Structures are given as structure tokens and as C-alpha cells.
């Protein structure tokens, strides 16, 4: 089903933090409850990929009116509008076969794996034990092979790297442990059994924008300088949490080594659809696509847990920003360094 067309608003929100690294699409949000071909509460936090035929596919987290989530695909020729949305859930929860999905499945990150000629979907499965990381493989987003839980609760914010590292598959994820809510990386010979767990980036402490709780956003982008990674930081305030986006760069061959980490956030909730919704003050991307020029990023993000939005940026600009905005404040490099090779098996 093709989504309904809606008038484009005339207003355009610019960043209040200097020159914007990402420019919001003027007709945001691009997908809302009103576009959906069946009854839902909200659509947000979609994984994204460009298919072989040139279409952009968003695998959206869709929350039903019970409060439980499933995944549904939306396709577009230009990645902006005229979305063709599956008439039924594309990947529904299956708690009878996978009890870890009792309370739904959420927040997919999609990685195309050339060696396997398949798309790997790391997603959050939610049940009585809390959120865990599950994995599914697909070639066409119609048939899926579920691997089940690969990282047990409490864990989420996961994505598979597109190629092996030292002969092993690598998964970035965010367990919550006695050490806090930090980004970790784990390794596997077969995508089923995981070990070699290492912290790769720690949440800062104190008054920082990313203190106490961080997590991976969209899958890392492989560049000549390293794995360019967008992550989210959560700031607790008197009126609630604020989810903003930061940047870090990791070594290509040893991705647990942090090379650079931005001091400040580089994208945060400013527009009305980001400031108000089911969960206010949230921008949360789970996917991006790269244009044919190899530089332009289309970042697809959930806005306030209520809708999908689009912002456009540049890989070169993000790398340049990191060069100018990492390690300037006291203690920043030490925070980044603490992730270097901190091995906890």
C-alpha cells in the first residue's frame, strides 16, 4: 500500500548549535501513524538500507494500541516520500516459538553482509527478563531466519559489523551491568556463540550530555579513517530525559579502540515533532543510507517515539567535525581511552 500524501509544512528548523551537521528534511516527519495501512499507535526507530533495485527500505518499529511493538517494512524509490508500506506486519513477534519476544520486538539495525549475501537484522526482543538482543537473517525482507537471543537481558542497541574482524564476526551492543550502561563489542565464529567481550566506549560521568547512559544508534560507517559511529547519550534533567546524538571513531582492525570522541552532541531535539510526542525530547536513529556519491548520509530517526524523520549530512563533514571537536575538554581523552582494550570475558 502506498502511503497517503500530506502537505509539506513551510517552516524549516535550523540547528541552534552552530552550523548544522545534519539538515532536517523540510517535510518532516516522513512517516506517521496516519500513513499506516492498519491501526497502530506510532511508528519510529527504523532500520534502513538501500536495496539492489535502488529502493530505500525502512524496517520500522511499529507500536500497536496494546503498547507492544513489531516490525513493518516501508519502501520508497527516492527514500523520501511515496512510501509503499506492507499491508501486514513484516516481522511480527513470535512468542510461541521465541518466548523472549513475549512483549514485542523493537529497534532493528540492518547490516548487509556481502560474505553471506544476506541482511543481518539485530533487534531488541522484550519479555519478562527485560530487553535482550536477537538476530534474524533475510535476503528479501519477506522470509526471515531467526537466530533467537544472542545477548541476554538486559541488553539492546545492537548492530553487526558488515565483515569479519580477525576472522570473527563482531557485534556492538549495550548491556547494562554493574559497570553501567556502556557500549561493548563481542565476537563470534558463527553468529550464535559470543565471547571476547570488551567495553569500547564508556558513558561519561557528572554533568556531561552523555553521562551515565549511552548506546549505539545506526550501524557504524566504514571509512578510511575508521568506523564512524553515531551514538546516543541520555541526559537526566528535572523534567525528564533528553536523547541527543554524538560521534566517535573506532579503529578499523581493532574496533574496541576508540580513536576520537566528540566533546559535545552534534544533533538534538529541536523541532516540534522531536520535542513532543509519546516520549518527549528524543531523536533516535537506527539506520542510515549512503548516496551514490559515497559521502551523503540520509539519517532516518525516530522522533519522540511517535514518528519517523529524515536528516541529511556528509561523511566528510562528520569526520572534519570530529577532528575539531574531540578531546578539547579536560578528561575527554581519558574517557575515550578507558575503552581501549578493556577486556571483560
PyMOL commands that set and color helices and strands:
alter all, ss='L'
color gray80, all
select helices_A, chain A and resi 33-35+99-101+272-275+315-325+332-337
alter helices_A, ss='H'
color red, helices_A
select strands_A, chain A and resi 23-24+42-50+56-63+69-76+84-85+105-113+118-127+130-138+144-151+155-160+169-177+180-181+183-188+194-201+214-216+221-223+226-237+240-250+258-261+283-290+296-303+307-314+342-343
alter strands_A, ss='S'
color yellow, strands_A
deselect
rebuild
show_as cartoon
